[in-house]
């Protein structure tokens, strides 16, 4: 067998002993083979069609689809399949459709760098450890495998910027339900929008999303809501629990996980959307209280300002400060945001924040009750009184929601603030209590300070306004 003579699909490649079969031995991969055959428009046996229907709730497409979305529980073999699809796409001959100097790109975007490295190792092994494929590798870096057939495989953390300007033949969104980006509240949707034009250049280009489910929002949930169980020849969505994809998983493992945390286990192992997690506030609501182009409001005489800080030790989280005031119309306005990202000296940041507070005539700042005594001591050195907030941040977020929904607050045009607010999650515990916090691995330092300042501007009696430095007076 030679590559020049082969027209190979992923389902064929994982069965071919000359290609990728070594990593897909046994009957446990039979459901994946059925799904891949359906997605690529291949003939299927009656047994494969029946398997396919158990996860698709529809008949197989009549031709190769443009989009395949696989929603599967943990340990279902998702990364192995993603690597196999990327490898097969890298074997193609795209020269007739490329401009001079252009490469056909197979792009696998992961939820973070750690996940990207896992998929990169799988793809690298497919090429370098398969005798027939090894000659295709021309050069390899940490993220890119350049091939001799003018194709390249790029594996990286998700970024809508990375997809622009490329001729993409295959795009794989790995664990897309868990994508996050400090600069965007919806990196999955932004990347999807950016990648569509790049898929239009090469014939047969395909987008494949493979992920466990999470909360009922985002791109994966939208595609499932719109296309699952629908006989569409362009978009195919399948969903199934871990043991359906991988029957070798011990049943006892999943049963124990369900006993510990039913909601989390239902998502991780049973591929159910989490019922205990919801968006805190919609992007539309946040956008409605963001004045375009207003990045900061200068201090004015006679205005009573309130400051709120989210302290940090300087090694992991940002330290933030927000300043707000209550206008005569009853609307609380956010005036300034400061963020210092780690690493930093807490003493130096306190000195910087104290200066900003004094610029706005503020002699008292509110902050997190869990920060200990050091903020009180360090702010006191600079003549600022530090007082702990009466409520934890989850309660402050809850109290702020009706103000956001009714337009009783006005924010600033600050992308990281908007991202953090829109990323907040409302979680319902097994006892029925709600809590609001950032998703795992994300941050809400700016949102915490901003909401704290706005709420305290609403409910705290005004301080006597101090003399504001003329150098920053509003014109």
C-alpha positions as CSV (number, residue, x, y, z in Angstrom):
1,X,0.0,0.0,0.0
2,X,1.2,3.5,-0.8
3,X,-0.2,6.9,0.2
4,X,-0.3,8.0,-3.4
5,X,-2.7,5.3,-4.2
6,X,-4.8,5.6,-1.1
7,X,-8.0,7.6,-0.6
8,X,-8.4,7.1,3.2
9,X,-11.1,8.0,5.6
10,X,-10.7,8.1,9.4
11,X,-12.9,5.0,9.8
12,X,-10.7,3.1,7.3
13,X,-7.5,4.4,8.9
14,X,-8.3,3.2,12.4
15,X,-8.9,-0.3,10.9
16,X,-5.9,-0.4,8.6
17,X,-2.9,-2.3,10.2
18,X,-0.6,-0.2,8.0
19,X,-2.0,3.1,9.4
20,X,-3.6,3.6,12.8
21,X,-5.2,0.3,13.7
22,X,-2.7,-0.4,16.5
23,X,-4.3,2.3,18.7
24,X,-7.9,1.2,17.9
25,X,-7.9,-2.6,18.4
26,X,-11.0,-4.4,19.7
27,X,-14.7,-4.0,19.5
28,X,-14.8,-1.1,22.0
29,X,-14.2,1.3,19.1
30,X,-17.1,0.1,17.0
31,X,-19.4,3.0,17.9
32,X,-16.7,5.5,16.9
33,X,-16.3,3.7,13.6
34,X,-20.0,3.9,12.9
35,X,-20.1,7.6,13.7
36,X,-17.1,8.3,11.5
37,X,-18.5,6.4,8.6
38,X,-21.8,8.3,8.9
39,X,-20.0,11.7,9.1
40,X,-17.9,10.9,6.0
41,X,-20.7,9.5,3.9
42,X,-19.4,5.9,3.8
43,X,-21.5,2.8,3.3
44,X,-22.6,1.3,6.7
45,X,-23.8,-2.2,7.7
46,X,-27.2,-2.6,9.4
47,X,-25.5,-3.1,12.7
48,X,-23.5,0.1,12.3
49,X,-26.6,2.1,11.4
50,X,-28.3,0.8,14.5
51,X,-25.3,1.8,16.6
52,X,-25.3,5.2,15.0
53,X,-29.0,5.8,15.7
54,X,-28.5,5.1,19.5
55,X,-26.4,8.3,19.7
56,X,-27.8,10.4,16.9
57,X,-31.6,9.7,17.1
58,X,-31.7,10.0,13.3
59,X,-30.7,8.3,10.1
60,X,-27.2,8.6,8.7
61,X,-26.5,11.6,6.4
62,X,-26.7,11.0,2.7
63,X,-23.2,12.5,2.2
64,X,-20.2,13.8,4.0
65,X,-21.2,16.5,6.5
66,X,-19.6,19.9,6.9
67,X,-19.8,19.8,10.7
68,X,-19.7,16.9,13.1
69,X,-20.3,17.5,16.8
70,X,-19.7,14.6,19.3
71,X,-20.9,15.0,22.8
72,X,-19.4,12.2,24.9
73,X,-18.6,11.5,28.5
74,X,-15.1,11.3,30.0
75,X,-12.7,8.5,28.9
76,X,-14.7,8.0,25.7
77,X,-11.6,8.1,23.5
78,X,-12.3,11.7,22.3
79,X,-8.6,12.8,22.1
80,X,-7.6,9.6,20.3
81,X,-10.3,10.1,17.7
82,X,-9.5,13.8,17.3
83,X,-5.8,12.9,16.7
84,X,-6.8,10.2,14.2
85,X,-9.0,12.6,12.2
86,X,-6.3,15.2,12.2
87,X,-3.7,12.6,11.0
88,X,-5.9,11.4,8.2
89,X,-6.6,15.0,7.1
90,X,-2.8,15.6,7.0
91,X,-2.4,12.7,4.5
92,X,-4.4,14.5,1.8
93,X,-3.2,16.0,-1.4
94,X,-4.4,19.7,-1.6
95,X,-1.8,21.1,-4.0
96,X,-4.2,21.8,-6.8
97,X,-6.2,24.1,-4.5
98,X,-3.4,26.0,-2.9
99,X,-1.7,29.3,-4.0
100,X,2.1,29.4,-4.2
101,X,3.5,29.4,-0.7
102,X,0.1,28.5,0.9
103,X,-0.4,25.4,3.1
104,X,-3.5,23.4,3.8
105,X,-4.0,23.6,7.6
106,X,-5.4,21.0,9.9
107,X,-6.1,22.9,13.1
108,X,-6.9,21.3,16.4
109,X,-7.8,23.9,19.0
110,X,-8.0,22.7,22.6
111,X,-9.4,24.2,25.8
112,X,-5.9,25.1,27.1
113,X,-2.2,24.5,26.5
114,X,-2.1,21.3,28.7
115,X,-4.9,19.7,26.7
116,X,-3.3,20.8,23.4
117,X,-0.1,19.0,24.4
118,X,-2.0,15.8,24.9
119,X,-3.5,15.9,21.4
120,X,-0.2,17.0,19.9
121,X,1.5,13.9,21.4
122,X,-1.1,11.6,19.9
123,X,-0.8,13.2,16.4
124,X,3.0,13.2,16.5
125,X,3.0,9.5,17.5
126,X,0.6,8.7,14.6
127,X,3.0,10.2,12.1
128,X,6.4,9.3,13.5
129,X,5.6,5.8,14.7
130,X,3.7,4.7,11.6
131,X,6.2,3.5,8.9
132,X,4.0,4.6,6.0
133,X,3.4,8.1,7.5
134,X,6.9,9.0,8.9
135,X,8.3,10.2,5.5
136,X,5.5,12.9,5.4
137,X,7.0,14.8,8.4
138,X,9.2,17.6,7.2
139,X,9.6,19.7,10.4
140,X,8.1,19.7,13.9
141,X,7.8,22.4,16.6
142,X,5.9,22.5,19.9
143,X,2.6,23.3,18.1
144,X,3.2,22.6,14.4
145,X,3.9,19.5,12.3
146,X,4.8,20.5,8.8
147,X,4.3,17.9,6.2
148,X,6.0,17.3,2.8
149,X,2.6,17.5,1.0
150,X,2.1,21.2,1.7
151,X,-0.1,20.5,4.7
152,X,0.5,21.4,8.3
153,X,-1.1,20.3,11.5
154,X,-1.4,23.0,14.2
155,X,-2.4,22.0,17.7
156,X,-2.8,24.9,20.2
157,X,-5.0,26.5,22.8
158,X,-8.2,28.0,21.3
159,X,-7.9,31.5,19.8
160,X,-10.0,33.2,17.2
161,X,-6.9,35.1,16.0
162,X,-5.0,32.0,15.2
163,X,-7.4,30.8,12.5
164,X,-7.4,33.9,10.3
165,X,-5.6,34.0,7.0
166,X,-5.3,30.2,6.7
167,X,-6.7,27.7,4.2
168,X,-8.2,25.2,6.7
169,X,-9.2,21.7,5.5
170,X,-10.1,20.4,8.9
171,X,-10.8,22.2,12.2
172,X,-11.2,20.2,15.4
173,X,-12.6,21.9,18.5
174,X,-11.4,19.8,21.4
175,X,-13.4,20.0,24.6
176,X,-15.1,23.1,23.2
177,X,-17.6,23.3,26.1
178,X,-14.8,24.2,28.4
179,X,-13.0,26.9,26.3
180,X,-12.2,30.1,28.2
181,X,-10.4,33.3,27.3
182,X,-9.7,36.2,29.6
183,X,-10.5,38.6,26.7
184,X,-13.8,37.0,25.6
185,X,-16.9,35.8,27.3
186,X,-17.7,33.5,24.3
187,X,-14.4,32.3,22.7
188,X,-16.1,29.3,21.2
189,X,-18.6,31.3,19.2
190,X,-16.0,33.9,18.2
191,X,-13.6,31.2,17.0
192,X,-16.4,29.5,15.1
193,X,-17.3,32.8,13.4
194,X,-13.7,33.5,12.5
195,X,-13.0,30.0,11.2
196,X,-16.0,29.7,8.8
197,X,-14.4,31.8,6.0
198,X,-11.1,29.7,6.3
199,X,-13.1,26.5,5.7
200,X,-14.5,27.8,2.4
201,X,-11.3,27.6,0.4
202,X,-10.6,23.8,0.2
203,X,-13.2,21.4,-1.0
204,X,-14.5,18.9,1.6
205,X,-13.3,21.0,4.5
206,X,-14.9,19.9,7.8
207,X,-15.3,21.3,11.3
208,X,-15.4,18.7,14.1
209,X,-16.3,19.5,17.7
210,X,-15.6,16.8,20.3
211,X,-16.4,17.5,24.0
212,X,-18.0,16.5,27.2
213,X,-21.0,18.7,27.9
214,X,-21.1,21.4,30.5
215,X,-23.7,24.1,31.1
216,X,-26.7,24.9,28.9
217,X,-25.1,27.7,26.9
218,X,-22.3,28.2,24.4
219,X,-21.6,26.9,20.9
220,X,-21.8,23.2,21.7
221,X,-25.2,23.5,23.4
222,X,-26.5,25.7,20.6
223,X,-25.5,23.1,17.9
224,X,-27.0,20.3,20.0
225,X,-30.2,22.2,20.5
226,X,-30.6,23.0,16.8
227,X,-29.4,19.9,15.1
228,X,-29.5,16.8,17.4
229,X,-32.0,14.3,16.0
230,X,-32.5,16.3,12.9
231,X,-32.0,14.7,9.4
232,X,-29.5,17.3,8.1
233,X,-26.9,16.4,5.6
234,X,-24.6,19.3,6.5
235,X,-24.5,19.1,10.3
236,X,-24.4,15.9,12.4
237,X,-24.7,15.9,16.2
238,X,-24.3,12.8,18.3
239,X,-24.4,12.3,22.1
240,X,-23.8,9.4,24.4
241,X,-22.5,8.4,27.8
242,X,-19.0,7.2,28.4
243,X,-19.7,3.5,28.6
244,X,-21.5,3.5,25.3
245,X,-18.4,4.8,23.6
246,X,-16.0,2.9,25.8
247,X,-17.6,-0.3,27.2
248,X,-14.3,-1.2,28.9
249,X,-14.9,1.4,31.6
250,X,-15.7,-0.1,35.0
251,X,-19.4,0.5,35.8
252,X,-18.4,0.8,39.5
253,X,-16.2,3.8,38.7
254,X,-19.2,5.7,37.3
255,X,-21.6,4.6,40.0
256,X,-19.3,5.9,42.7
257,X,-18.9,9.2,40.9
258,X,-22.7,9.6,40.7
259,X,-23.0,8.8,44.4
260,X,-20.5,11.5,45.3
261,X,-21.9,14.3,43.0
262,X,-24.9,13.4,40.9
263,X,-24.9,16.6,38.9
264,X,-21.2,16.6,38.0
265,X,-21.2,12.9,37.2
266,X,-24.2,13.2,35.0
267,X,-22.2,15.6,32.8
268,X,-18.8,13.9,33.0
269,X,-19.9,10.3,32.5
270,X,-23.5,10.3,31.2
271,X,-23.1,13.2,28.8
272,X,-26.0,15.1,30.3
273,X,-26.1,18.9,30.4
274,X,-25.6,20.2,33.9
275,X,-28.9,21.2,35.5
276,X,-27.2,22.8,38.5
277,X,-25.2,25.4,36.6
278,X,-26.6,28.3,34.7
279,X,-25.4,31.7,33.3
280,X,-25.5,34.4,35.9
281,X,-26.3,37.2,33.5
282,X,-26.7,37.4,29.8
283,X,-24.3,39.2,27.4
284,X,-27.2,41.3,26.2
285,X,-28.0,42.7,29.6
286,X,-24.3,43.5,30.3
287,X,-23.9,45.2,26.9
288,X,-27.0,47.3,27.6
289,X,-25.3,48.9,30.6
290,X,-21.9,49.5,29.0
291,X,-21.4,52.9,27.4
292,X,-19.4,52.5,24.3
293,X,-16.1,54.3,24.4
294,X,-16.2,55.3,28.1
295,X,-13.2,53.7,29.6
296,X,-12.9,55.8,32.7
297,X,-14.6,58.8,34.3
298,X,-12.5,61.5,35.8
299,X,-13.0,62.7,39.3
300,X,-15.3,65.7,39.8
301,X,-15.7,68.2,42.7
302,X,-18.7,67.6,44.9
303,X,-19.2,63.9,44.0
304,X,-19.0,61.3,46.7
305,X,-17.1,58.3,45.4
306,X,-16.9,54.8,46.8
307,X,-13.9,52.4,46.4
308,X,-13.9,48.6,46.6
309,X,-10.8,46.4,46.3
310,X,-10.2,42.7,45.9
311,X,-6.9,42.0,47.6
312,X,-4.4,39.4,46.5
313,X,-1.1,38.1,47.8
314,X,0.6,38.7,44.4
315,X,1.3,35.2,43.3
316,X,-1.8,33.8,41.6
317,X,-4.8,36.2,41.4
318,X,-4.9,39.9,40.3
319,X,-5.4,42.6,42.8
320,X,-8.1,45.0,41.7
321,X,-9.8,48.3,42.6
322,X,-13.0,49.8,41.4
323,X,-14.4,53.3,42.1
324,X,-18.1,54.2,41.7
325,X,-20.6,56.9,42.6
326,X,-24.4,57.3,42.8
327,X,-25.8,59.9,40.4
328,X,-28.8,62.1,41.1
329,X,-31.0,59.9,39.0
330,X,-30.3,56.9,41.2
331,X,-28.1,55.1,38.8
332,X,-24.8,53.9,40.2
333,X,-21.9,54.7,37.8
334,X,-18.6,52.8,37.6
335,X,-15.8,55.4,37.3
336,X,-12.5,53.6,37.3
337,X,-11.0,50.1,37.3
338,X,-7.5,49.2,38.3
339,X,-6.0,45.7,37.9
340,X,-2.5,44.5,38.7
341,X,-1.7,41.0,37.5
342,X,0.7,38.7,39.3
343,X,3.4,38.5,40.1
344,X,3.6,41.8,42.1
345,X,4.4,43.3,45.5
346,X,1.2,43.7,47.5
347,X,2.8,46.7,49.4
348,X,3.5,48.5,46.1
349,X,0.0,47.8,44.7
350,X,-1.6,49.1,47.9
351,X,0.5,52.3,47.6
352,X,-0.7,52.7,44.0
353,X,-4.3,52.0,44.8
354,X,-4.2,54.4,47.8
355,X,-3.0,57.2,45.5
356,X,-5.9,56.5,43.1
357,X,-8.4,56.5,46.0
358,X,-7.1,59.9,47.2
359,X,-7.4,61.3,43.7
360,X,-11.1,60.6,43.9
361,X,-11.3,62.0,47.4
362,X,-11.8,58.6,49.1
363,X,-10.5,57.9,52.5
364,X,-12.2,54.6,53.1
365,X,-12.1,51.5,50.9
366,X,-14.2,48.3,51.2
367,X,-12.9,44.9,50.5
368,X,-13.1,41.1,50.9
369,X,-13.6,39.9,54.4
370,X,-11.4,36.9,53.8
371,X,-8.3,38.8,53.0
372,X,-7.1,38.9,56.7
373,X,-5.6,41.9,58.4
374,X,-2.8,42.8,56.0
375,X,-5.0,45.0,53.7
376,X,-6.2,46.9,56.7
377,X,-2.7,47.4,58.0
378,X,-1.1,48.3,54.6
379,X,-3.9,50.8,53.6
380,X,-3.7,52.4,57.0
381,X,-0.1,53.2,56.3
382,X,-1.3,55.4,53.4
383,X,-4.1,57.0,55.3
384,X,-6.9,54.8,53.9
385,X,-9.3,53.0,56.1
386,X,-10.0,49.4,55.0
387,X,-13.4,48.0,55.9
388,X,-14.6,44.5,55.2
389,X,-17.8,44.0,53.1
390,X,-20.9,42.9,54.9
391,X,-21.6,40.1,52.4
392,X,-19.5,37.6,50.5
393,X,-19.1,38.1,46.8
394,X,-21.7,35.5,45.9
395,X,-24.4,37.5,47.7
396,X,-23.2,40.7,46.2
397,X,-23.5,39.2,42.7
398,X,-27.0,38.1,43.6
399,X,-28.0,41.6,44.8
400,X,-26.5,43.2,41.7
401,X,-28.5,41.1,39.2
402,X,-31.7,43.1,39.5
403,X,-29.7,46.3,39.2
404,X,-28.1,45.1,36.0
405,X,-31.4,43.8,34.5
406,X,-33.2,47.1,35.3
407,X,-30.4,49.3,34.0
408,X,-29.8,50.9,37.5
409,X,-26.0,50.7,37.1
410,X,-23.7,51.9,34.3
411,X,-20.4,50.1,33.8
412,X,-17.3,51.0,31.8
413,X,-16.2,49.9,28.3
414,X,-13.7,47.4,29.8
415,X,-13.5,44.1,28.0
416,X,-12.1,42.0,30.9
417,X,-14.9,43.2,33.2
418,X,-17.5,42.3,30.6
419,X,-15.9,38.9,30.0
420,X,-15.8,38.1,33.7
421,X,-19.4,39.2,34.4
422,X,-20.7,37.1,31.4
423,X,-18.7,34.1,32.5
424,X,-20.1,34.0,36.0
425,X,-22.0,30.8,36.9
426,X,-25.0,30.3,39.1
427,X,-24.7,26.9,40.9
428,X,-27.4,25.2,42.8
429,X,-26.2,22.9,45.6
430,X,-27.8,19.6,46.4
431,X,-29.4,21.3,49.4
432,X,-31.0,23.9,47.1
433,X,-28.7,26.9,47.9
434,X,-27.5,29.0,45.1
435,X,-24.0,30.4,44.8
436,X,-22.5,32.6,42.1
437,X,-18.8,32.3,41.2
438,X,-16.4,32.1,38.3
439,X,-16.0,28.8,36.3
440,X,-13.1,26.5,37.3
441,X,-9.8,27.9,36.2
442,X,-11.2,31.4,35.4
443,X,-11.1,34.6,37.4
444,X,-13.5,37.3,38.6
445,X,-11.2,39.7,40.4
446,X,-12.3,42.7,38.3
447,X,-16.0,41.8,38.4
448,X,-15.8,41.4,42.2
449,X,-14.4,44.9,42.7
450,X,-16.7,46.5,40.2
451,X,-19.9,45.0,41.7
452,X,-18.7,45.7,45.2
453,X,-18.1,49.4,44.4
454,X,-21.5,49.8,42.6
455,X,-23.4,48.1,45.5
456,X,-21.7,50.2,48.1
457,X,-22.3,53.3,46.1
458,X,-26.0,52.4,46.2
459,X,-26.4,51.6,49.9
460,X,-23.6,53.4,51.8
461,X,-24.2,56.9,53.2
462,X,-21.9,59.4,51.3
463,X,-18.6,60.4,52.8
464,X,-17.8,64.1,53.0
465,X,-16.2,64.9,49.7
466,X,-12.5,65.7,50.0
467,X,-10.5,68.1,47.8
468,X,-9.8,66.5,44.5
469,X,-6.5,67.2,42.8
470,X,-7.0,69.8,40.1
471,X,-4.7,67.8,37.8
472,X,-7.4,65.3,37.1
473,X,-10.4,67.5,37.2
474,X,-13.0,66.6,34.6
475,X,-13.2,69.3,31.9
